[in-house]
Structure formats: structure tokens, C-alpha cells
């Protein structure tokens, strides 16, 4: 006998986890009364595979600002309950690539551009409507500084499915208006060279990835 487990809509798949026996880990989403719930799942029967999936979910909580879902191991949600699909996909890819020994602390909202001699920071600001915006700053040589800030802001917009703030080139926000600074800290290093990130994603898509179904069979217990 077997039972069907509905994990919801398939979003993304890491076909080979280099930190755990090259297993595949899939990310699914389904809607619930508590908003969008994201479930990580593997088809692998390698001993310890389920613990590895739980570890990845823990990274998403600690480094991406997600919340664990009570009674659902390997499931997480944004505190706002929204989808933020591109942001969750980027987060998923980032945390699976991290060494499991990485400290469970959020990434800083600053990064160094060593070659250019710049320090890039992001300030979180709560605005009059109660929502949050993210202001990109750069310190260093003034040549091309404003253009670089605008480029990095554009990178955050693309990677996190964020929205521009009207009349600015250095501010972004999430459609929900919530505080997602942990996710911004995770995305910031990639926003420095977003073209390379997008090119790598497109190359992966062209190679073709076996898509996991949104429902699978598992042995009954």
C-alpha cells in the first residue's frame, strides 16, 4: 500500500547536493490559511537524507528570515505569508550551496568590492505607511558611484522580486511591505553581479532539469 503526499506546486530542484551524496532536493509551494507554505523534499532513500533536508530548511529560517511550519518538518514560510517566488528560489539555491558547518546567523547588510575599493551597504527604513524600504549606499571613489548604486539596486529588484520606489534609483521594497532584511542580506553579494547569476540560471535551464512532480508516492507506515 502507498499513499499520495501533495506537496503543492513544484518550484525548483537542486539536482545534485554536493554536501550530501549528490542527492536531489526539490522545493514545492502550496497555499494554506497561513499563506504560502514551502516544502523541501528529497526522493533519496540514503540514510540521513531527511535530516539533510531539515538542515537546509533550518538555513532558510536562520539566513533567509523564514519561519518553520509547526508539525511539518522541512516546511517553511515567509512571516508575511506571501509567495516572493524569485526570492525563495534564490534563497533555496544559496543555502543548498553552503557548507553545513556555516554558522546559523544572518548575513550582514554590507559587502566589500575589493577591486573597486568600495563598501556597499543596505539600510532598512520604515516609512510612513508602516512598510519597509531598502536603501543601497556605496562608499569609496566617487567616480561612477551613483551608477553603481543604481546597478546594485536593480540587482536586488531582479533577484528578490522587489519593487522600485518611485522617483529613486537607490531604493527598493517588497510588494508586501514587510521587513525581509535577512533575505536582502543573502541576496546582496549576488546583486553585485546579477548578470552572471541570471546567465548561470539560463544555462542551467537550457541543459534541462528533470522536474519533480507536485505529488509523489511514499510507502505507508
N, C-alpha and C positions, 0 to 999 in steps of 0.2 A: 504494500500500500504506500501511497505517496500523497502529499498534499501540496497545493499550489500556494506559493507565497507571492503576494503582489507588492513589489517594492515601488511601484509607480513608473513614471516615465524615465527612460534611460537618458542620461545627460552626457556622461563621459566615461572613458575607460583608460586606465593605465595598463597597457598590455604586458609589461614586464617590470615588476618591482625589484630593483637591483639590490635592495636591502633585505629581501626575504624570498629566497629561492625562485626569483623571477616569476612569482605568481601574478595573475591579473586581478586588478581591483576595479570594480565598477561603481559609479555614482548614479543614483536614481533620485527622483523627486516625486512627491505626491502632495496633494492639498489636503488639509485637515482643518478642524475647528481652531487649531492653534497656528494656522498659517502653513507655509510650505515646509515640509519635512524632508530632509535629505538623508538617504540611507546609503552607506558604504557596504559593499558585498563582494565576496570572492567565491568562485566556484571551486577553488582549490580544496583538496582534502589533506594537504600537507599538515602534519601536526603543528599547532601554533599559528595557523593561518588566521583563525578568528581573532586571536589575541593581537596579531599584527594589524588587522582591520580596526580593532578597537583603539590601537595606538595611533593610527592615522586620524581617527575621529578625535582623539584627545588633542592632537596637534592642531586640528581645525578649531577646537574650542580655545586652546591656550594662545595660539598665534593669530587666529583669524577672527576672534571675538564671537564665535558661535556659542550656542547653548546646547548641552546634552539633552536628549529627549528621554524622560523618565520611562523606564520599562522597555526601552528599545535600544539595546546595545548596538553601537555602530551608527546610530542616527543622531543628527544634529539639526539645528535650525538657527536662523538669524533672530536676534531678540525682537526685531520689528515684524517678523513673520513673512517678509517679502521674499521674492524669488532671487533677485540680483544674479541672474544666471551666468553672465560672463564673469562676474566677480567670484562666484562659488567655483566655477570651473578652473579659474586661475589659481585660486587658493588650493584646491584639490591637487592640482599638478605640482604646486610649490611644496606642499607638505610631504607628499609621497617621495619627493627627491631629497628630503632632508634626512641626515643621519639620525636614526632613532635615539641616539645619545644626546641630541641637541636639547639644550635647556628649554623647559616649557615656559618661556617668558616672551611677551610680545616684542616684535621688532621695533627699534626706535624710529621716530618720525624724522630721521635725518640720515644722510648718506654722503660719502665723500666722492667727488670726481677728481681722482688723483692727477690725471693728465692735464686737466684744465685748471687745477688748483682751486676748485670750488667746493663749497659745502652747501648741499641742498637740504632744506628743512620744510616741514609742513606744519602749520599752526592750525589748530581746531578752534573754530569760533562759533559760539551760539548766537544766532541772530534774533531779531525781534519777533519772528513768528514761532520761535521755540526750536526751530530746526538747527542743523549744524552745517557749516561750510568749512572747506579745507583750503587754506591759503598757502601757495607754494612760494618760498623765498629762496634766494641764492646769494651767497656771499663769495666774493673773490674779484678777479679782474672785471672791471665794468664793461669791457668790450663784449658785445653780444649777449649781455646778461639777461636783458628783458626778453630777447628772442628765445634764449634757453629756458627761461621760466615758463614761457608760453608753450614750448615744446613738451616739457615735462608734465605740465598741466594737461595737455592733450593726451599724453600717455596714460595718465590716470583715468581720464574720461573713457578711453577705449578699453582699458584693462578691467575697469571696475563697473562698467555700465553706469558711469556717473553723468551728471548733467552740468553744463556750464552755467555760471552765474552771469546773468545779463550785464553787458557793459564792462566785463572784465576778461582778462586773459590769464589770470593767475589764481582763479578760484573755481572750485568745483563742489558739487554736493550730490548726495544720493537722492533719488526720487522720493524715498520715504521720509527724508529729513532727519533720520536717526543718526546717532553717533556710532560710526563704524571705523574709528581711528585705528584699531588693531588691523583691520583689513587693509587700510591705506598704508600702514607701515609695512605690511607684507608685500604690497604691490609697488611701493616706491622704487626699490632698486631696479625692477623691471621697466618702470616708466622712463628710466634714463635712456633706454634703447628699445623703445616699444616696437620699432620696425623689425628688429631682429626676432623679438618674441612672436610677432604676427607671422613673419616669414617661416619660423620653425613650426608654428601651428599649421600653416597651409601645407608645408612639406609633409607633415605627419598625415594630414587628411588625404593628400594625393597618393601616399603609399597604401592607404586603405587600412582600416582597422575593423576587425570583426566586432560587430555591435552585439552587446549583450541584450537579451530580451528583457522586457519590463517585468516578466514573471518567470519563475523557474520552479522546477520540481526539486523538492528535497525529501529525503527519507522521513517517514513518520516515526515518531518516538512513542 
